[in-house]
Amino acid sequence: MTALIEIERLTKRFGGFTAVDDVTFSVAKGEVLGFLGPNGAGKSTTMRMLAGFMTPTSGTARICGEDVVDRPVAAKRHLGFLPEGAPTYPEMTVTGFLQFCGRARGFHGSALNDRVAHAMALTQLEGVRLQPVETLSKGFKRRVGLAAALLHDPAVLVLDEPTDGLDPNQKHEVRNLIRAMAPEKAIVISTHILEEVAAVCTRAVVIARGRVVADATPAELAAKGPTMDAVFRALTLPEVEAA
């Protein structure tokens, strides 16, 4: 299968601190990759580099064959990105914000309206469409960010903690949506929750201290322990002992 996401030896340093260290993996169409690790492991930094919001110190990242540094606009045409915190313009209504995002993507007129309506339907935002984003709960704000990422029907989705702040029913709905979209896209989901990976992912990459320590199926990870902490200990204990 052709990889829609290609990350090769990606590294990010902040002064003397290496946040991401020589990370390599790829994701093909039809794959949902869980990007796992404890807080501070380098997950969000890796995803920001992949999305073109942070320049790597070294290494490369490509989306649908387009280098995110050399051809950033072309790469981002294929990308839907839900960053940590799901930033928006809080004074805008939900509809107004999504229309703004759609116009930035080049949609106008009936095509824009159709895209906004479809994204709101997918994320069940119709009931709050006229509310200012700042009046919404954390869970609804997350869904607005997800709708913005889905608006242009991208081939690649990079989702940082997509169910953060959602109640159990909302988490179930978002996971069902991801499963429904998966056959036609390459999807990366960053999380520190093993249950999330088991629920929707076909594969998992575990990062610790900025380095990839495992690339396995969710079942293989779950066999190492029932929680992310247990998996992390099982994967890193030999390195700690060797040190």
C-alpha positions as CSV (number, residue, x, y, z in Angstrom):
1,M,0.0,0.0,0.0
2,T,1.2,3.5,-0.8
3,A,2.0,5.6,2.3
4,L,0.1,8.8,2.6
5,I,2.1,9.9,5.6
6,E,5.9,9.4,5.6
7,I,8.1,10.5,8.5
8,E,11.8,9.9,8.2
9,R,14.3,10.5,10.9
10,L,12.4,13.5,12.2
11,T,14.2,15.4,15.0
12,K,13.4,18.5,17.0
13,R,15.8,20.2,19.4
14,F,15.1,23.2,21.7
15,G,18.6,24.3,22.7
16,G,20.2,21.4,24.4
17,F,16.9,19.5,24.9
18,T,15.9,16.9,22.2
19,A,12.1,16.7,22.2
20,V,11.8,14.4,19.2
21,D,14.8,12.1,18.4
22,D,15.1,10.4,15.0
23,V,11.4,9.3,14.6
24,T,10.5,7.2,11.6
25,F,7.2,5.7,10.6
26,S,4.7,5.7,7.7
27,V,0.9,5.4,7.5
28,A,-1.0,4.0,4.5
29,K,-4.5,4.6,3.2
30,G,-6.9,2.6,5.4
31,E,-4.7,2.6,8.5
32,V,-5.6,4.3,11.8
33,L,-2.4,4.8,13.7
34,G,-2.5,5.3,17.4
35,F,0.5,7.6,18.4
36,L,1.0,6.7,22.1
37,G,3.1,7.9,24.9
38,P,3.1,9.5,28.3
39,N,2.7,13.3,28.7
40,G,5.9,15.0,27.5
41,A,7.0,12.1,25.3
42,G,7.1,14.2,22.1
43,K,3.7,13.3,20.6
44,S,2.4,16.8,20.1
45,T,5.8,18.1,18.8
46,T,5.9,15.3,16.2
47,M,2.4,16.1,15.1
48,R,3.0,19.8,14.8
49,M,6.0,19.1,12.6
50,L,4.0,16.7,10.5
51,A,1.3,19.3,10.1
52,G,3.8,22.0,9.1
53,F,3.3,24.2,12.2
54,M,6.8,23.6,13.5
55,T,10.0,23.3,11.5
56,P,12.0,20.2,12.3
57,T,15.7,20.4,13.2
58,S,16.4,17.6,10.8
59,G,14.6,14.8,9.0
60,T,11.6,15.0,6.7
61,A,7.8,14.6,6.7
62,R,5.6,14.1,3.7
63,I,1.8,14.1,3.2
64,C,0.6,12.5,0.0
65,G,4.2,12.8,-1.3
66,E,4.4,16.5,-0.6
67,D,7.2,17.7,1.8
68,V,5.7,19.7,4.6
69,V,8.7,22.1,4.6
70,D,9.5,22.4,0.9
71,R,5.9,22.4,-0.3
72,P,3.8,23.4,2.8
73,V,0.7,24.7,1.0
74,A,0.5,21.6,-1.3
75,A,1.0,19.3,1.7
76,K,-1.7,21.1,3.8
77,R,-4.3,20.7,1.0
78,H,-4.3,17.0,1.8
79,L,-4.3,17.4,5.6
80,G,-7.0,17.8,8.3
81,F,-5.3,18.7,11.6
82,L,-6.9,18.9,15.0
83,P,-4.2,20.4,17.3
84,E,-4.0,20.2,21.0
85,G,-6.5,22.6,22.5
86,A,-8.5,23.0,19.2
87,P,-7.9,26.7,18.8
88,T,-10.7,28.8,17.3
89,Y,-11.9,32.4,17.1
90,P,-14.0,32.3,20.2
91,E,-16.2,35.3,19.4
92,M,-17.4,33.7,16.1
93,T,-20.5,31.5,16.0
94,V,-19.9,27.8,15.1
95,T,-21.3,28.4,11.6
96,G,-19.3,31.6,11.2
97,F,-16.0,29.9,12.2
98,L,-16.5,26.9,9.9
99,Q,-17.5,29.2,7.0
100,F,-14.3,31.2,7.7
101,C,-12.3,27.9,7.6
102,G,-14.0,26.9,4.4
103,R,-13.3,30.2,2.6
104,A,-9.6,29.8,3.7
105,R,-9.7,26.4,1.9
106,G,-11.0,28.0,-1.3
107,F,-14.8,27.1,-1.0
108,H,-17.5,29.7,-1.8
109,G,-21.2,29.9,-2.4
110,S,-23.3,26.7,-2.3
111,A,-20.1,24.5,-2.2
112,L,-19.1,26.3,1.0
113,N,-22.5,25.9,2.6
114,D,-22.6,22.3,1.7
115,R,-19.2,21.6,3.2
116,V,-20.1,23.4,6.4
117,A,-23.5,21.6,6.8
118,H,-21.8,18.2,6.1
119,A,-19.0,18.9,8.7
120,M,-21.6,20.0,11.3
121,A,-23.7,16.9,10.6
122,L,-20.7,14.6,11.0
123,T,-19.8,16.1,14.4
124,Q,-23.4,16.7,15.5
125,L,-23.1,20.5,15.9
126,E,-26.3,21.6,14.3
127,G,-27.9,22.3,17.7
128,V,-25.2,24.9,18.6
129,R,-24.6,26.3,15.1
130,L,-25.6,29.9,16.0
131,Q,-23.8,30.0,19.4
132,P,-20.5,31.8,19.8
133,V,-17.7,29.2,20.2
134,E,-16.6,30.8,23.5
135,T,-20.0,29.8,25.1
136,L,-19.6,26.1,24.3
137,S,-18.4,23.4,26.7
138,K,-14.9,21.9,26.2
139,G,-16.4,18.9,24.5
140,F,-18.3,21.0,22.0
141,K,-15.3,23.2,21.3
142,R,-13.4,20.0,20.5
143,R,-16.1,19.0,18.1
144,V,-15.8,22.4,16.4
145,G,-12.1,21.8,15.9
146,L,-12.8,18.3,14.5
147,A,-15.4,19.7,12.1
148,A,-12.9,22.3,10.8
149,A,-10.4,19.4,10.2
150,L,-12.9,17.4,8.3
151,L,-14.4,20.3,6.3
152,H,-12.4,19.8,3.0
153,D,-12.6,15.9,3.1
154,P,-8.8,15.5,3.4
155,A,-6.9,12.3,2.6
156,V,-4.9,12.6,5.8
157,L,-6.2,13.3,9.3
158,V,-3.9,14.1,12.2
159,L,-5.9,14.3,15.4
160,D,-4.3,15.3,18.7
161,E,-6.4,13.9,21.6
162,P,-9.7,14.0,19.5
163,T,-11.9,12.8,22.3
164,D,-10.4,15.0,25.0
165,G,-13.3,16.6,27.0
166,L,-16.0,14.5,25.5
167,D,-18.5,12.5,27.6
168,P,-18.8,8.7,27.1
169,N,-21.5,9.0,24.5
170,Q,-19.7,11.7,22.5
171,K,-16.5,9.6,22.6
172,H,-18.4,6.7,21.2
173,E,-19.8,8.9,18.4
174,V,-16.4,10.3,17.5
175,R,-14.8,6.8,17.5
176,N,-17.6,5.5,15.2
177,L,-17.0,8.5,12.9
178,I,-13.2,7.7,12.7
179,R,-14.0,4.0,11.9
180,A,-16.4,5.1,9.2
181,M,-13.8,7.4,7.5
182,A,-10.8,5.1,8.0
183,P,-11.0,3.0,4.7
184,E,-10.5,6.1,2.6
185,K,-7.9,8.0,4.7
186,A,-4.7,7.7,6.6
187,I,-5.4,8.7,10.1
188,V,-3.0,9.4,13.1
189,I,-4.5,9.8,16.6
190,S,-2.3,11.0,19.4
191,T,-3.4,9.9,22.8
192,H,-2.0,8.6,26.1
193,I,-5.1,6.3,26.6
194,L,-4.6,2.7,25.6
195,E,-8.4,2.2,25.5
196,E,-8.6,4.8,22.7
197,V,-6.1,2.8,20.6
198,A,-7.9,-0.5,21.2
199,A,-11.2,1.1,20.2
200,V,-10.3,2.5,16.8
201,C,-6.7,1.9,15.7
202,T,-5.3,-0.8,13.5
203,R,-1.7,-0.1,14.6
204,A,0.1,1.7,17.3
205,V,3.5,3.5,17.6
206,V,4.7,4.2,21.1
207,I,7.1,7.1,21.8
208,A,9.0,7.7,25.0
209,R,11.5,10.5,25.7
210,G,11.2,11.5,22.0
211,R,12.1,8.1,20.6
212,V,10.0,5.3,19.1
213,V,10.1,2.3,21.4
214,A,7.4,0.2,19.7
215,D,5.4,-0.3,16.5
216,A,2.8,-3.0,17.0
217,T,-0.9,-3.9,16.9
218,P,-3.2,-2.8,19.7
219,A,-3.5,-6.4,20.8
220,E,0.3,-6.8,21.1
221,L,0.5,-3.7,23.2
222,A,-2.4,-4.7,25.4
223,A,-0.6,-8.0,26.1
224,K,2.1,-6.0,27.8
225,G,-0.3,-4.5,30.3
226,P,-3.8,-3.2,30.8
227,T,-2.9,0.5,31.0
228,M,-0.5,2.9,29.1
229,D,1.6,3.1,32.3
230,A,2.1,-0.6,32.3
231,V,2.9,-0.7,28.6
232,F,5.4,2.1,29.0
233,R,7.1,0.4,31.9
234,A,7.3,-2.9,29.9
235,L,8.7,-1.2,26.9
236,T,11.3,1.0,28.6
237,L,12.4,-1.2,31.5
238,P,15.2,-3.0,29.5
239,E,16.6,0.4,28.5
240,V,16.5,1.7,32.1
241,E,18.2,-1.4,33.4
242,A,20.9,-1.2,30.7
243,A,21.6,2.4,31.7
